[in-house]
Amino acid sequence: RSVKEEQSELCAAKLAALAAPERLRILTYLRDGAKNVGEIADMLETPAVNVSHHMHVLTHARLVTRKKQGRFV
């Protein structure tokens, strides 16, 4: 694959990740600093499994990074 194709795919992934209102809320919430999935789930008032899915999409789009501390991510 060419560099342009890779850039296009990453750009499309970022746009798709930003298309969900929940993910925009997560990004806004994370601007104040790192949070674990439980904290994000509490803020969104949604199950942690949903947050994990959203975080996977944001991580794949390279909009967030993950850091593991003990049993928290």
Secondary structure in CASP SS format (residue, H / E / C, confidence):
PFRMAT SS
TARGET T0000
AUTHOR 0000-0000-0000
METHOD secondary structure of the structure
MODEL  1
R C 1.00
S C 1.00
V H 1.00
K H 1.00
E H 1.00
E H 1.00
Q H 1.00
S H 1.00
E H 1.00
L H 1.00
C H 1.00
A H 1.00
A H 1.00
K H 1.00
L H 1.00
A H 1.00
A H 1.00
L H 1.00
A C 1.00
A C 1.00
P H 1.00
E H 1.00
R H 1.00
L H 1.00
R H 1.00
I H 1.00
L H 1.00
T H 1.00
Y H 1.00
L H 1.00
R C 1.00
D C 1.00
G C 1.00
A C 1.00
K C 1.00
N C 1.00
V H 1.00
G H 1.00
E H 1.00
I H 1.00
A H 1.00
D H 1.00
M H 1.00
L H 1.00
E C 1.00
T C 1.00
P C 1.00
A H 1.00
V H 1.00
N H 1.00
V H 1.00
S H 1.00
H H 1.00
H H 1.00
M H 1.00
H H 1.00
V H 1.00
L H 1.00
T H 1.00
H H 1.00
A C 1.00
R C 1.00
L C 1.00
V C 1.00
T C 1.00
R C 1.00
K C 1.00
K C 1.00
Q E 1.00
G C 1.00
R C 1.00
F E 1.00
V C 1.00
END
